């Protein structure tokens, strides 16, 4: 007499289908010593019922006018616990893979990022991986994991949009570097790097629209135009020839 699913939340409420023989006129379904609710006769070989609360492993039985069936095991599963995410932010377009750490994750069927749901890959009871779906808008959403034991949403994830560069001021300075530059634009609050050409520049995030940067020296000491790039987890903003290195005057 198989039962599907054969596991569910300790809080009860799992709709199970019991298949066997001579199940007509089923009067009761029990999970251990507790009676199930919502018992429905589907056919002479099939009954559905809603599990009561419980813990551990119990035997499920069906009682008809002919007697009580042999017990079939049902496993109660506790709600999952999320302890951490391998990354707490990423591009608005999604597509990056992250790991969810915790316990009770072996029966995970879905991971929700706000209102958007993705299907995870179970690595172990303490770890699952999931490809982050695209977000509806930049910002922070709750992350919930659903298993046979229930749903837990104790963590959050931040969707980041691509940065943009509006102005670079001043937009020129000596090839030896050292010019204090202010870059304005959007989505700068999670900036990972700023480069002039191929050289990384020291920077400070003032706010989401402003960066304070020190222009680095050119690699060869020569003057000329340089591309400026601002990068965050979502992508890179490019200001082609955005800063011009000036030649040192001579007499």
C-alpha positions in Angstrom: 0.0 0.0 0.0 2.1 2.9 -1.2 1.6 6.5 0.0 2.5 9.6 -1.9 4.1 11.8 -0.7 5.6 9.7 2.1 6.9 12.7 4.0 5.5 16.0 5.2 5.6 18.9 7.7 5.6 18.2 11.4 2.8 20.8 11.5 0.6 18.5 9.4 -1.4 19.7 6.5 0.2 17.4 3.8 -2.3 16.0 1.3 -1.4 12.4 0.7 -2.7 9.7 -1.7 -2.9 6.2 -0.4 -3.1 3.4 -3.0 -3.9 -0.2 -2.3 -6.7 -2.8 -2.6 -10.2 -3.1 -1.0 -10.2 0.5 0.1 -13.9 1.1 -0.6 -15.9 2.7 2.2 -12.8 3.8 4.1 -13.9 5.1 7.4 -10.7 6.4 8.9 -7.0 7.0 8.0 -4.6 7.2 10.9 -1.0 8.5 11.1 0.3 6.6 14.0 -2.4 7.2 16.7 -3.7 10.4 15.2 -6.6 10.6 12.8 -6.2 12.3 9.4 -8.7 14.9 8.2 -10.2 15.3 4.8 -10.4 11.6 4.0 -11.8 11.3 0.5 -12.7 8.1 -1.3 -11.2 8.4 -4.8 -11.8 4.8 -6.0 -11.8 1.3 -4.6 -8.0 1.4 -4.8 -7.3 5.0 -3.8 -7.9 7.3 -0.8 -6.7 10.8 -0.1 -6.2 12.3 3.4 -4.6 15.3 5.1 -1.9 14.4 7.6 -2.2 15.6 11.2 0.7 17.1 13.1 3.4 14.7 14.3 7.1 13.9 14.5 9.5 11.1 13.5 8.2 8.1 11.5 4.7 6.8 11.9 2.6 4.1 10.3 -0.3 5.1 8.1 -3.3 2.8 8.1 -6.7 2.8 6.4 -9.8 1.3 8.1 -12.8 0.0 6.2 -15.7 -2.3 7.2 -13.4 -5.2 6.4 -10.8 -4.1 9.0 -7.6 -2.1 9.2 -4.7 -2.3 6.7 -1.1 -2.9 7.3 0.9 0.3 8.2 2.9 2.2 5.7 5.7 4.5 7.0 5.3 8.3 6.8 8.2 10.6 7.7 7.6 13.9 9.5 10.1 16.6 8.4 10.9 19.8 10.3 10.9 23.2 8.7 14.1 24.2 7.0 16.6 26.6 8.6 18.7 29.0 6.4 22.0 30.2 8.0 23.7 32.0 5.1 23.9 32.7 1.3 27.2 32.4 -0.5 26.4 35.7 -2.1 23.9 38.3 -0.9 23.7 40.4 -4.0 23.9 40.1 -7.8 22.7 41.4 -11.1 19.1 42.4 -11.7 19.0 40.0 -14.7 19.9 37.1 -12.5 21.6 34.0 -13.9 24.3 33.7 -11.3 24.5 30.6 -9.1 24.5 30.8 -5.3 24.6 28.4 -2.4 22.1 28.3 0.4 23.5 26.9 3.7 21.5 25.7 6.6 19.9 22.4 7.7 16.8 20.4 6.8 17.3 21.3 3.2 17.4 17.8 1.7 13.8 17.9 0.6 14.0 21.4 -0.8 11.6 21.9 -3.8 11.8 25.6 -4.4 13.7 28.8 -3.5 11.8 32.1 -3.8 13.5 35.5 -4.3 10.7 37.8 -3.4 7.8 36.7 -5.7 10.0 34.8 -8.2 10.6 31.1 -7.6 13.5 28.9 -8.8 14.2 25.2 -8.5 17.2 24.3 -6.5 19.7 21.4 -6.7 20.1 19.6 -3.4 23.7 19.0 -2.5 23.2 17.7 1.1 20.9 18.3 4.0 22.9 21.4 4.9 23.4 22.9 1.4 21.5 23.5 -1.9 22.5 25.5 -5.0 20.2 27.6 -7.1 20.4 29.9 -10.1 19.1 33.3 -9.2 16.1 34.3 -11.3 15.8 37.8 -12.8 14.4 40.4 -10.4 11.5 42.7 -11.0 13.5 45.8 -9.9 16.7 46.7 -8.1 16.5 46.3 -4.4 16.4 43.8 -1.6 14.0 40.8 -1.5 13.5 38.0 1.0 14.8 34.6 0.2 12.6 31.6 1.3 13.3 27.9 1.0 10.4 25.4 0.8 10.8 21.8 1.8 8.5 18.9 2.7 8.7 20.4 6.3 7.5 23.9 5.4 8.9 27.3 4.3 11.6 29.5 5.9 12.4 33.0 4.8 15.1 34.3 7.2 17.5 35.7 4.6 17.6 38.5 2.0 19.2 39.1 -1.4 19.8 42.4 -3.1 19.3 42.9 -6.8 21.8 45.3 -8.3 21.3 47.2 -11.6 24.1 48.2 -14.0 26.0 51.4 -13.1 25.9 54.4 -15.4 28.4 57.3 -15.7 27.0 60.8 -16.2 29.9 63.1 -15.6 33.6 63.0 -14.7 35.0 66.2 -13.2 37.6 67.3 -13.8 38.1 65.2 -16.9 41.8 65.8 -17.3 45.0 65.8 -15.2 48.7 65.0 -15.3 50.0 61.6 -16.5 51.7 61.2 -13.2 48.2 60.8 -11.6 47.0 62.1 -8.3 44.0 64.2 -9.6 41.0 64.2 -7.4 38.0 63.3 -9.6 34.3 63.2 -8.9 32.3 60.7 -11.0 28.5 61.0 -11.0 26.0 58.5 -12.3 23.7 55.8 -11.0 23.9 52.5 -9.0 27.3 53.4 -7.4 26.5 52.2 -3.9 27.9 48.7 -4.6 30.8 49.7 -6.7 33.6 47.0 -6.8 36.2 48.9 -8.9 37.1 52.0 -10.9 39.7 51.8 -13.6 41.4 54.4 -15.8 42.5 52.4 -18.8 43.9 49.2 -17.4 44.9 50.8 -14.0 42.8 50.5 -10.9 42.0 53.8 -9.2 41.5 54.3 -5.4 37.9 55.3 -4.8 35.3 56.1 -2.1 31.6 55.6 -2.5 30.0 58.9 -1.4 26.4 57.7 -2.2 24.5 55.8 -4.9 25.2 58.5 -7.5 28.6 59.8 -6.5 32.2 58.4 -6.4 35.3 60.2 -5.2 38.3 58.9 -7.1 42.0 59.6 -7.4 43.3 59.3 -11.0 46.1 56.8 -11.1 49.3 57.4 -13.2 49.5 56.0 -16.7 51.3 52.8 -17.1 54.0 54.3 -19.3 54.0 57.9 -18.1 52.7 59.1 -21.5 49.8 61.5 -22.0 46.6 60.8 -23.9 42.9 59.9 -23.5 41.9 57.0 -21.2 38.7 55.0 -20.8 37.0 55.2 -17.4 35.1 52.2 -16.1 33.0 51.7 -13.0 32.1 48.1 -12.1 29.6 46.5 -9.7 28.2 43.0 -9.4 25.7 43.7 -12.3 28.1 45.0 -14.9 30.4 47.8 -16.0 29.7 51.4 -17.1 32.2 52.7 -19.7 33.0 56.3 -20.4 35.2 56.0 -23.6 38.1 58.5 -23.4 36.4 59.9 -20.3 39.7 61.2 -18.8 42.6 62.8 -20.6 46.1 62.6 -19.3 48.1 65.8 -20.0 51.7 66.1 -21.0 54.0 67.7 -18.5 55.2 71.1 -19.6 58.8 71.8 -20.3 61.0 74.8 -20.8 
